[in-house]
Amino acid sequence: MKVDLVGKPAFLSDVRYGDLFYTQFERAIFPCIKAFLVMNDAEILDYAVTFMPSDRDRTYLPRLLEEKGLQNKTVYCVADTSFRPLISEATMLMDIGYWPKPGDVIESPEATYLTIKSGRMPHKLIYLNVATGELVTTPPRAPFTFVTDWKITLDQPQGEQTLIQFPLGSPVLLRNAVVQ
């Protein structure tokens, strides 16, 4: 994995829900998205969706991590990013019985959701509304399309720069020519 920092140092409390940031885990730097889950209509729990391998699974699937595990870490905020599902002919012709896997995107009329692994079992999923950063525990209502390829890009005057592309073997963190 190539590691070049993108963004500006910040406190995690300054990162908005749905925004991309980078932080250090052990001896490596990984991208994350700030998210929240509403519990019992009164309590809001903060999370980070991270693209780092777990101890049990060495793939770079999007995973849920409680924000309290990141409280004392420096984060690097990245401004002006866009989440882009890559809809292809294969996506549109996908089998009707397909069940989403972690990392798949669900395009519905109401929002775009990233499917995240939220437990040890492979079928334990939670859904991130990529526009708002809200986590929901129930799948979106039909009609919807599953998208298996997507990317997060940095929007710059000279063109977009891909920061994360899925499916991925490992995230490639690219250097930003202009500090945001």
DOSEFI-748075 format. One line per field, with one value per residue: residue number from 1; residue in one letter; x, y, z of N, C-alpha, C in turn. Coordinates in Angstrom, 3 decimals. Example, Ala and Ser with C-alpha at 12.3 -4.5 7.8 and 13.67 -1.06 7.14 Angstrom:
DOSEFI-748075
num = (1/2)
residuo = (a/s)
nc1 = (13.190/12.850)
nc2 = (-5.690/-2.250)
nc3 = (7.800/7.080)
cac1 = (12.300/13.670)
cac2 = (-4.500/-1.060)
cac3 = (7.800/7.140)
cc1 = (13.200/12.900)
cc2 = (-3.300/0.030)
cc3 = (7.800/7.870)
***
This chain:
DOSEFI-748075
num = (1/2/3/4/5/6/7/8/9/10/11/12/13/14/15/16/17/18/19/20/21/22/23/24/25/26/27/28/29/30/31/32/33/34/35/36/37/38/39/40/41/42/43/44/45/46/47/48/49/50/51/52/53/54/55/56/57/58/59/60/61/62/63/64/65/66/67/68/69/70/71/72/73/74/75/76/77/78/79/80/81/82/83/84/85/86/87/88/89/90/91/92/93/94/95/96/97/98/99/100/101/102/103/104/105/106/107/108/109/110/111/112/113/114/115/116/117/118/119/120/121/122/123/124/125/126/127/128/129/130/131/132/133/134/135/136/137/138/139/140/141/142/143/144/145/146/147/148/149/150/151/152/153/154/155/156/157/158/159/160/161/162/163/164/165/166/167/168/169/170/171/172/173/174/175/176/177/178/179/180)
residuo = (m/k/v/d/l/v/g/k/p/a/f/l/s/d/v/r/y/g/d/l/f/y/t/q/f/e/r/a/i/f/p/c/i/k/a/f/l/v/m/n/d/a/e/i/l/d/y/a/v/t/f/m/p/s/d/r/d/r/t/y/l/p/r/l/l/e/e/k/g/l/q/n/k/t/v/y/c/v/a/d/t/s/f/r/p/l/i/s/e/a/t/m/l/m/d/i/g/y/w/p/k/p/g/d/v/i/e/s/p/e/a/t/y/l/t/i/k/s/g/r/m/p/h/k/l/i/y/l/n/v/a/t/g/e/l/v/t/t/p/p/r/a/p/f/t/f/v/t/d/w/k/i/t/l/d/q/p/q/g/e/q/t/l/i/q/f/p/l/g/s/p/v/l/l/r/n/a/v/v/q)
nc1 = (0.844/0.565/1.316/0.460/-0.201/-3.331/-5.141/-6.038/-4.799/-6.964/-9.403/-11.423/-13.985/-14.451/-14.933/-17.407/-20.488/-20.548/-18.292/-15.046/-12.088/-8.677/-6.848/-4.583/-3.989/-2.540/0.406/-0.176/-1.910/-5.284/-8.233/-11.380/-14.907/-16.988/-19.715/-23.094/-25.429/-28.782/-30.254/-33.063/-34.575/-33.540/-30.900/-27.713/-25.197/-21.794/-19.818/-17.176/-16.698/-14.503/-11.759/-9.981/-8.115/-9.464/-8.663/-9.493/-10.193/-8.515/-9.206/-10.042/-12.614/-15.403/-15.814/-17.370/-16.563/-16.369/-16.480/-15.252/-12.905/-11.195/-10.699/-8.321/-6.696/-5.003/-6.665/-7.044/-8.686/-10.526/-11.503/-14.088/-14.850/-16.254/-18.666/-18.924/-20.923/-20.348/-22.110/-22.752/-23.303/-23.254/-24.030/-26.663/-27.816/-27.789/-28.485/-31.754/-32.080/-29.858/-27.911/-26.733/-23.240/-20.665/-19.413/-20.770/-22.876/-26.062/-28.337/-31.062/-34.322/-34.521/-31.978/-28.355/-26.724/-24.068/-23.022/-22.120/-19.946/-20.887/-20.490/-19.262/-20.226/-20.669/-23.073/-24.040/-25.032/-24.984/-26.209/-24.936/-25.936/-24.654/-24.773/-25.616/-24.339/-25.650/-26.299/-28.210/-30.169/-31.856/-32.460/-32.709/-35.850/-37.428/-37.862/-34.526/-31.015/-28.183/-24.811/-21.612/-19.169/-17.407/-16.235/-14.378/-13.755/-11.499/-12.319/-10.895/-9.628/-8.111/-9.139/-10.642/-9.425/-8.826/-9.398/-10.225/-11.021/-13.383/-14.130/-11.368/-7.944/-6.195/-6.412/-5.440/-3.700/-3.579/-1.445/-2.356/-2.175/-2.719/-3.077/-5.909)
nc2 = (-1.169/2.165/5.093/8.304/11.328/12.965/15.894/17.949/18.282/17.605/17.684/14.894/15.599/17.807/16.841/16.371/14.489/11.877/12.724/12.166/10.998/10.508/8.336/7.008/3.589/1.319/0.814/1.953/4.000/4.678/5.197/6.656/7.080/9.367/8.548/8.067/6.573/6.364/5.725/4.481/6.808/8.955/8.803/9.287/7.576/7.758/6.705/5.281/4.456/2.280/1.429/-0.765/-3.791/-6.459/-8.330/-10.931/-11.069/-10.382/-8.772/-5.609/-4.583/-2.342/-1.447/-1.240/0.904/1.891/5.295/6.096/4.692/6.166/8.589/9.831/10.199/11.779/13.156/13.433/15.584/15.502/17.599/18.359/15.879/13.235/10.672/8.048/5.831/3.218/2.422/-0.265/-2.344/-4.974/-4.590/-3.743/-6.019/-7.839/-10.766/-11.351/-12.521/-11.769/-11.097/-8.451/-7.846/-6.944/-3.779/-3.460/-1.207/0.218/1.541/3.518/5.073/6.920/7.317/6.788/3.945/2.515/-0.726/-2.244/-4.250/-5.343/-7.015/-10.194/-12.245/-13.057/-12.272/-10.220/-7.107/-3.531/-0.340/2.482/5.717/7.522/10.235/11.572/10.374/8.792/5.765/2.902/0.144/-1.483/-2.819/-0.761/0.223/-1.315/0.126/-0.851/-0.839/-2.927/-2.068/-2.944/-1.805/1.097/4.427/6.861/10.158/12.948/16.184/18.442/21.493/20.854/18.436/15.276/13.182/9.903/8.545/6.302/3.120/0.639/-2.707/-3.390/-4.166/-3.083/0.107/2.917/5.653/8.807/11.592/14.923/17.601/20.243/21.703/21.177)
nc3 = (0.000/-0.866/0.860/1.220/2.705/2.643/3.003/5.914/9.277/12.041/14.741/15.640/16.350/14.766/12.262/9.834/9.640/7.289/5.961/4.512/6.054/7.153/9.295/11.793/12.400/14.450/12.835/10.406/7.976/7.354/5.336/6.396/7.022/8.598/10.675/11.973/14.287/15.078/18.110/19.735/19.212/20.649/21.502/20.085/18.484/17.683/14.951/12.935/9.602/8.358/6.189/6.628/7.224/9.243/12.268/11.880/9.209/6.346/4.215/2.701/3.470/3.924/7.276/10.500/13.146/16.481/17.435/19.785/19.984/18.501/19.659/20.715/18.557/15.830/13.098/9.545/7.659/4.621/2.156/-0.248/-1.560/-3.557/-3.774/-5.940/-7.475/-9.791/-12.285/-14.337/-17.266/-16.357/-13.721/-14.038/-15.081/-13.052/-11.084/-9.801/-7.294/-5.849/-2.971/-0.977/-0.361/2.018/1.184/-1.184/-3.008/-2.604/-4.673/-4.369/-4.805/-2.727/-1.542/-1.623/-0.528/1.310/1.867/4.838/6.797/9.912/12.035/13.300/11.741/8.271/7.111/8.648/8.346/7.914/6.878/5.262/4.710/2.246/1.732/4.048/6.205/7.982/9.669/9.022/10.084/8.676/5.416/2.422/0.890/-1.952/-5.234/-6.112/-6.999/-7.077/-6.766/-7.564/-8.001/-7.146/-6.354/-4.450/-4.943/-5.170/-5.721/-7.856/-9.341/-11.651/-12.380/-11.350/-8.673/-7.842/-4.717/-3.202/-4.414/-5.204/-6.123/-3.941/-3.363/-1.603/-0.083/-1.987/-1.194/-2.257/-3.036/-2.444/-4.582/-4.047/-0.944/0.978)
cac1 = (0.000/1.266/0.718/0.757/-1.309/-4.199/-6.015/-5.493/-5.015/-8.146/-9.988/-12.516/-15.233/-14.605/-15.289/-18.864/-21.009/-20.483/-17.028/-13.899/-10.887/-7.659/-6.274/-3.610/-4.301/-1.266/1.494/-0.624/-2.931/-6.406/-9.348/-12.600/-16.026/-17.666/-21.103/-23.836/-26.565/-29.788/-30.763/-34.242/-35.027/-33.009/-29.455/-26.953/-23.881/-20.880/-19.009/-16.377/-16.644/-13.087/-11.348/-8.772/-8.395/-9.668/-7.783/-9.999/-10.388/-7.482/-9.693/-10.263/-14.041/-15.814/-16.163/-17.851/-15.678/-16.878/-15.650/-14.482/-11.590/-10.404/-10.730/-7.014/-5.913/-5.085/-7.315/-6.765/-9.943/-10.410/-12.637/-14.467/-14.839/-17.514/-18.874/-19.432/-21.207/-20.042/-23.158/-22.360/-24.282/-23.277/-24.817/-28.081/-28.285/-27.524/-29.534/-32.749/-31.898/-28.562/-27.924/-25.543/-22.077/-20.004/-18.754/-21.710/-23.675/-27.455/-28.914/-32.524/-34.833/-34.385/-30.578/-27.321/-26.281/-22.912/-23.247/-20.973/-19.882/-21.037/-20.325/-18.345/-20.853/-20.626/-24.380/-24.386/-24.808/-25.610/-26.219/-24.535/-26.412/-23.405/-24.991/-25.828/-23.523/-26.507/-26.314/-29.527/-30.033/-32.730/-32.143/-33.615/-37.019/-37.354/-36.909/-33.130/-30.017/-26.914/-23.645/-20.461/-17.976/-17.594/-15.007/-14.458/-12.813/-11.199/-12.639/-9.902/-9.800/-7.481/-9.806/-10.819/-8.371/-9.432/-8.803/-10.549/-11.787/-13.848/-13.422/-9.984/-7.054/-5.823/-6.657/-4.300/-3.862/-2.835/-1.041/-3.113/-1.250/-3.042/-3.591/-7.323)
cac2 = (0.000/3.438/5.998/9.730/11.978/13.908/16.591/18.787/17.720/18.121/16.844/14.097/16.333/18.792/16.154/16.274/13.172/11.607/13.189/11.262/11.408/9.473/8.259/5.935/2.389/0.642/1.505/2.267/5.037/4.180/6.125/6.402/7.993/9.575/8.107/8.041/5.669/6.852/4.657/4.798/8.167/9.973/8.667/9.204/6.973/8.095/5.608/5.512/3.355/2.244/0.532/-1.451/-5.206/-6.843/-9.412/-12.196/-11.005/-9.481/-7.956/-4.206/-4.282/-1.287/-1.997/-0.294/1.068/2.916/6.493/6.253/4.118/7.127/9.883/10.441/10.127/12.885/12.786/14.311/15.809/15.693/18.388/18.266/14.520/12.754/9.227/7.777/4.454/2.988/1.528/-0.873/-3.283/-6.130/-4.183/-3.686/-7.371/-8.699/-11.709/-10.786/-13.109/-11.365/-10.509/-7.594/-8.184/-5.721/-3.037/-3.167/0.006/0.056/2.776/3.511/6.422/7.820/7.611/5.821/3.305/1.630/-1.882/-2.347/-5.396/-4.792/-8.054/-11.266/-13.091/-12.388/-11.740/-9.131/-5.891/-2.263/0.445/3.871/6.710/8.215/11.682/12.139/9.702/8.039/4.311/2.300/-1.294/-2.212/-2.519/0.193/-0.334/-1.424/-0.474/-0.472/-1.511/-3.201/-1.624/-3.619/-0.986/2.499/5.117/8.160/11.008/14.287/17.121/19.495/22.268/20.186/17.149/14.474/12.259/8.790/8.270/4.915/2.460/-0.650/-3.545/-2.996/-5.063/-2.213/1.472/3.703/7.008/9.628/12.914/16.042/18.616/21.506/21.422/21.611)
cac3 = (0.000/-0.933/1.834/1.162/3.399/1.957/3.941/6.978/10.614/12.730/15.779/15.112/16.578/13.698/11.026/9.670/9.284/5.867/5.391/4.473/6.775/7.319/10.631/11.984/13.175/14.637/12.118/9.050/7.861/6.574/5.164/7.151/6.826/9.879/10.594/13.234/14.386/16.019/18.964/20.555/18.877/21.563/21.662/18.841/18.667/16.602/14.430/11.739/8.652/8.017/5.119/7.079/7.476/10.639/12.700/11.354/7.769/5.825/3.111/3.058/3.390/4.856/8.583/11.493/14.288/17.388/17.407/21.023/19.750/17.726/20.336/20.954/17.332/14.891/11.845/8.423/6.931/3.183/1.671/-1.666/-2.099/-4.129/-3.798/-7.286/-7.872/-11.195/-12.782/-15.606/-17.807/-15.455/-12.564/-14.402/-15.395/-11.901/-10.718/-8.892/-5.976/-5.281/-1.631/-0.921/0.453/2.477/0.122/-2.267/-2.890/-2.986/-5.219/-4.271/-5.105/-1.578/-1.200/-1.970/0.698/1.284/2.728/5.732/7.701/11.264/13.053/12.907/10.733/6.976/6.743/9.558/7.571/8.250/5.650/5.443/3.749/1.955/1.688/5.391/7.212/8.904/9.583/9.228/10.283/7.758/4.012/1.783/0.213/-3.413/-6.160/-5.937/-7.822/-6.404/-7.516/-6.957/-8.253/-6.806/-5.979/-3.794/-5.655/-4.695/-6.793/-7.963/-10.575/-12.785/-12.593/-10.137/-8.282/-7.130/-3.410/-2.864/-5.451/-4.744/-5.166/-3.749/-2.641/-0.503/-0.513/-2.440/-0.696/-3.191/-2.559/-2.956/-5.068/-3.370/0.398/1.086)
cc1 = (0.890/0.577/1.288/-0.438/-2.041/-5.022/-5.261/-5.742/-6.217/-8.480/-11.152/-13.855/-15.489/-14.995/-16.811/-19.263/-21.012/-19.178/-15.942/-12.757/-9.933/-7.183/-5.367/-4.191/-3.021/-0.191/1.116/-1.720/-4.014/-7.480/-10.562/-13.669/-16.720/-19.155/-21.763/-25.007/-27.508/-30.349/-31.960/-34.720/-34.465/-31.488/-28.788/-25.568/-23.025/-20.006/-18.102/-16.491/-15.222/-12.809/-10.007/-9.105/-8.622/-8.685/-8.194/-10.014/-9.420/-7.943/-10.003/-11.732/-14.363/-16.321/-16.583/-16.915/-16.261/-15.918/-14.800/-13.096/-10.651/-10.201/-9.371/-6.116/-6.066/-5.751/-6.966/-8.027/-9.654/-11.673/-12.895/-14.308/-16.219/-17.518/-19.530/-19.654/-20.966/-21.016/-22.764/-23.485/-24.392/-24.099/-26.307/-28.662/-28.079/-28.742/-30.461/-32.572/-30.601/-28.761/-26.652/-24.466/-21.480/-19.225/-19.650/-22.448/-25.093/-27.977/-30.424/-33.019/-34.603/-32.948/-29.651/-26.753/-25.064/-23.164/-21.970/-21.075/-19.919/-20.916/-19.397/-18.922/-20.881/-21.963/-24.813/-24.017/-25.531/-25.411/-25.925/-25.131/-25.215/-23.566/-25.040/-24.917/-24.345/-26.421/-27.730/-29.358/-30.905/-32.384/-33.133/-34.767/-36.795/-38.139/-35.490/-32.255/-28.786/-25.776/-22.413/-19.151/-18.290/-16.248/-15.336/-13.365/-12.645/-11.424/-11.649/-10.112/-9.205/-8.090/-9.926/-9.667/-9.031/-8.665/-9.007/-11.347/-12.147/-14.383/-11.941/-9.218/-6.546/-6.033/-5.363/-4.560/-2.963/-2.538/-1.898/-2.122/-1.474/-3.634/-4.994/-7.500)
cc2 = (1.233/4.410/7.398/10.434/12.955/14.579/17.393/18.138/18.386/17.216/16.090/14.805/17.386/18.164/16.018/14.850/13.027/12.032/12.123/11.851/10.222/9.500/7.042/4.828/1.574/1.400/1.863/3.327/4.529/5.256/5.672/7.400/8.132/9.275/8.170/7.082/6.225/5.657/5.182/6.230/9.253/9.952/8.520/8.669/7.296/6.893/6.125/4.252/3.364/1.207/-0.098/-2.911/-5.460/-7.947/-10.744/-12.234/-9.977/-8.667/-6.556/-3.831/-3.085/-1.922/-0.879/-0.293/2.159/4.089/6.647/5.632/5.048/8.457/10.554/10.433/11.412/12.373/13.831/14.422/16.025/16.403/18.072/16.872/14.176/11.237/8.915/6.277/4.311/1.950/1.051/-1.786/-4.509/-5.829/-4.234/-5.061/-8.355/-9.550/-11.120/-11.313/-12.706/-10.730/-9.695/-8.141/-6.885/-5.073/-2.741/-1.865/-0.331/1.428/2.640/4.913/7.411/8.208/6.543/5.282/2.424/0.516/-2.163/-3.599/-4.862/-5.835/-9.128/-12.155/-12.357/-11.776/-10.568/-7.807/-4.699/-1.370/1.910/4.720/7.602/9.733/12.298/11.553/8.904/6.548/3.827/0.788/-2.117/-1.848/-1.516/-0.518/-0.346/-0.264/0.005/-1.285/-1.744/-2.775/-2.211/-2.865/0.460/3.116/6.397/9.004/12.339/15.216/18.271/20.255/21.579/18.814/16.384/13.518/11.156/8.528/6.816/4.351/1.076/-1.432/-3.187/-4.069/-4.343/-0.785/2.153/5.138/7.912/11.003/13.973/17.134/19.955/21.155/21.996/22.552)
cc3 = (0.000/0.016/1.660/1.763/2.503/3.035/4.963/8.334/11.292/13.904/15.157/15.290/15.499/12.360/10.970/9.304/7.762/5.211/5.484/5.285/6.843/8.766/10.727/12.857/13.222/13.868/10.688/9.089/6.923/6.439/5.969/6.725/8.170/9.710/11.964/13.124/15.436/16.772/19.755/20.369/19.777/21.636/20.294/19.160/17.450/16.249/13.331/10.888/8.139/6.940/5.484/7.333/8.954/10.994/12.078/9.823/7.196/4.617/3.613/2.852/4.272/6.147/9.516/12.688/15.173/17.439/18.661/20.912/18.997/18.441/20.477/19.715/16.528/13.624/10.795/7.582/5.455/2.712/0.197/-2.248/-2.634/-4.115/-5.138/-7.498/-9.371/-11.736/-14.177/-16.090/-16.902/-14.208/-12.878/-14.698/-14.244/-11.550/-9.660/-7.472/-5.292/-3.907/-1.469/0.011/0.969/1.332/-1.055/-1.963/-3.324/-3.407/-5.123/-4.589/-3.960/-1.273/-1.783/-0.670/0.431/2.291/3.515/6.591/9.129/12.364/12.537/11.819/9.391/6.568/7.634/8.876/8.187/7.028/5.957/4.339/3.453/1.909/3.086/6.454/8.202/8.618/9.840/9.273/9.346/6.318/3.425/1.090/-1.298/-4.027/-5.875/-6.875/-6.961/-7.319/-6.824/-7.191/-7.911/-6.470/-5.236/-4.433/-4.945/-5.875/-6.760/-9.263/-11.810/-13.074/-11.295/-9.936/-7.464/-5.838/-3.000/-4.026/-4.948/-5.938/-5.114/-3.029/-1.421/-0.974/-0.941/-2.012/-1.517/-2.596/-3.230/-3.355/-4.355/-2.007/0.503/2.245)
***
